[in-house]
């Protein structure tokens, strides 16, 4: 009499087979995002398309489409991946430093290193802001959300330095963070667009001057 039970070999092989397929799918998607990051650095988020990415990766358009479903989803995936890498290169290493000015300085130094490395390739935060500043939608929202997350982390580092009285506790932390952010934007503009030498040194000098300007002074 035929048995309705599933053989053990089949029962165990199916999950393993599904697992291999899922793992391969994640690897393929990660490879596509990696290629998309490089492409976006050259031509911007707006230049990304399923067709352009299929050509770069050597895949079919349907193959790329199967992993993302739309050009918009592809752009958002690139933004999220860029933000994850930014956090691992800039934010998380700075947490190893003591709270206050040492951590704030580490954040700025790490940010400077990443910005300097992107002089030739371009920064998606900056180029994306130019492309989507007046274009509402999910891509702009995703980009703005990641930038706001980073700026909030920078402001919290300033506030910690203020709580330790290493920076003037009466000063506006948003203003201090704004001035520090402005140094990075100026560096990118001067070094990438104008190709002016010494831009990095001027940015570091500007950071030192900001910290000095907001250092609490002892009462006479």
C-alpha positions in Angstrom: 0.0 0.0 0.0 1.4 3.4 -1.0 2.4 5.6 1.9 1.3 9.2 2.1 4.3 10.2 4.3 7.2 12.2 2.7 10.5 10.4 2.7 13.0 11.9 5.2 15.6 12.6 2.4 13.1 14.8 0.5 11.8 16.5 3.7 15.3 17.5 4.7 16.5 18.4 1.2 13.7 20.8 0.5 14.6 23.4 3.2 18.3 23.1 2.3 17.5 23.7 -1.3 15.3 26.7 -0.5 18.0 28.0 1.7 20.6 27.8 -1.1 18.2 29.6 -3.4 17.6 32.4 -0.9 21.2 32.7 -0.2 22.1 32.9 -3.8 19.3 35.5 -4.3 20.7 37.7 -1.5 24.2 37.4 -3.0 22.9 38.4 -6.4 21.0 41.4 -5.0 24.0 42.5 -3.0 26.1 42.4 -6.2 23.6 44.4 -8.1 23.5 47.0 -5.3 27.3 47.2 -5.3 27.3 47.8 -9.0 24.5 50.4 -8.6 26.5 52.3 -5.9 29.4 52.6 -8.3 27.2 53.7 -11.1 25.3 56.2 -8.9 28.6 57.8 -7.8 29.4 58.4 -11.5 26.1 59.5 -12.9 23.9 60.1 -9.9 20.8 58.4 -8.5 18.7 59.9 -11.3 20.9 58.1 -13.8 20.2 54.7 -12.4 17.9 52.5 -14.4 17.1 48.8 -14.6 18.5 48.8 -18.2 21.8 50.6 -17.3 22.4 48.3 -14.4 21.6 45.2 -16.5 24.3 46.3 -18.9 26.9 46.9 -16.2 26.3 43.6 -14.4 25.8 41.5 -17.5 22.4 40.5 -16.4 19.1 40.6 -18.2 16.7 43.5 -17.5 14.1 40.9 -16.2 16.8 39.5 -13.9 17.5 42.9 -12.3 13.8 43.7 -12.2 13.1 40.5 -10.3 15.2 41.7 -7.4 13.9 45.3 -7.2 10.6 45.5 -9.1 11.1 49.2 -10.0 13.7 51.8 -10.6 12.5 53.7 -7.5 13.0 50.6 -5.3 16.5 50.3 -6.8 17.4 53.9 -6.0 16.1 53.5 -2.4 18.1 50.3 -1.9 21.3 52.2 -3.0 20.5 55.0 -0.6 20.1 52.6 2.3 23.3 50.7 1.4 25.2 54.0 1.1 23.9 55.1 4.5 24.9 51.7 6.1 28.4 52.1 4.9 28.6 55.7 6.0 27.6 54.7 9.5 30.2 51.9 9.6 33.0 54.2 8.4 32.1 57.4 10.2 29.7 56.9 13.1 30.4 53.6 14.7 34.2 54.0 15.0 33.8 57.3 16.7 31.8 55.6 19.5 35.0 54.1 20.7 36.2 57.6 21.7 35.3 59.3 25.0 32.2 61.3 25.0 32.5 65.0 24.4 35.0 66.7 22.2 37.1 63.5 21.5 34.0 61.8 20.0 33.0 64.9 18.1 36.5 65.3 16.7 36.5 61.6 15.7 33.2 62.0 13.9 34.6 65.0 12.0 37.9 63.2 11.2 36.1 60.1 9.9 33.8 62.3 7.9 36.8 64.1 6.4 38.4 60.8 5.5 35.3 59.6 3.7 34.7 62.9 2.0 38.4 63.0 0.8 38.0 59.5 -0.6 34.9 60.6 -2.5 36.4 63.7 -4.2 36.8 61.7 -7.4 33.7 59.4 -7.1 31.2 61.8 -5.5 29.0 61.8 -2.5 25.4 60.5 -2.9 24.2 62.6 0.0 25.3 65.8 -1.8 24.6 64.8 -5.4 21.3 63.3 -4.4 20.3 66.5 -2.7 20.9 68.4 -5.9 18.9 65.9 -7.9 15.9 65.5 -5.6 15.7 68.8 -3.6 12.6 69.8 -5.5 11.2 66.4 -6.4 8.9 65.0 -3.7 8.5 61.3 -3.5 9.8 58.1 -1.9 13.4 58.5 -3.2 13.7 62.0 -1.8 12.1 60.9 1.5 14.6 58.1 1.8 17.5 60.3 1.1 16.4 63.1 3.4 15.7 60.5 6.2 19.3 59.2 6.1 20.8 62.7 6.0 18.6 63.7 9.0 19.7 60.6 10.9 23.3 61.5 10.4 22.8 65.2 11.3 20.9 64.1 14.5 23.9 62.0 15.5 26.2 64.9 14.9 24.0 67.2 17.0 23.9 64.7 19.8 27.7 64.6 19.9 27.7 68.3 20.2 25.1 68.2 23.0 27.3 65.6 24.9 30.3 68.0 24.6 28.1 70.8 26.0 26.8 68.6 28.9 30.5 68.0 29.8 31.1 71.8 29.5 33.7 71.2 26.8 31.5 73.4 24.6 29.4 76.3 25.7 26.2 74.8 27.2 24.4 78.1 26.4 25.2 77.8 22.7 22.6 76.5 20.2 23.8 72.9 19.4 21.9 73.0 16.1 24.0 76.1 15.1 27.3 74.3 16.0 26.3 71.2 14.0 25.2 73.4 11.1 28.6 75.1 11.0 30.5 71.8 11.1 28.3 70.4 8.3 29.0 73.5 6.3 32.7 72.7 6.4 32.1 69.4 4.7 29.9 70.9 2.0 32.6 73.6 1.4 35.3 71.0 1.2 33.4 68.9 -1.4 32.7 72.0 -3.5 36.2 73.4 -3.3 38.0 70.1 -3.8 35.7 68.3 -6.3 34.3 71.1 -8.3 36.9 73.9 -8.2 39.9 71.5 -7.6 41.4 74.0 -5.2 44.4 72.7 -3.3 44.5 72.9 0.5 40.7 72.5 0.9 41.1 69.7 3.4 43.5 71.7 5.5 41.1 74.6 5.5 38.3 72.4 6.6 40.3 71.0 9.5 41.3 74.5 10.5 37.7 75.6 10.4 36.7 72.8 12.7 39.4 73.8 15.2 38.2 77.4 15.1 34.6 76.4 15.6 35.5 74.4 18.7 37.6 77.2 20.0 34.9 79.8 19.4 32.4 77.7 21.4 34.8 76.7 24.2 33.5 78.1 27.6 35.7 80.8 29.0 36.4 81.0 32.7 34.9 84.1 34.3 37.6 86.7 35.4 
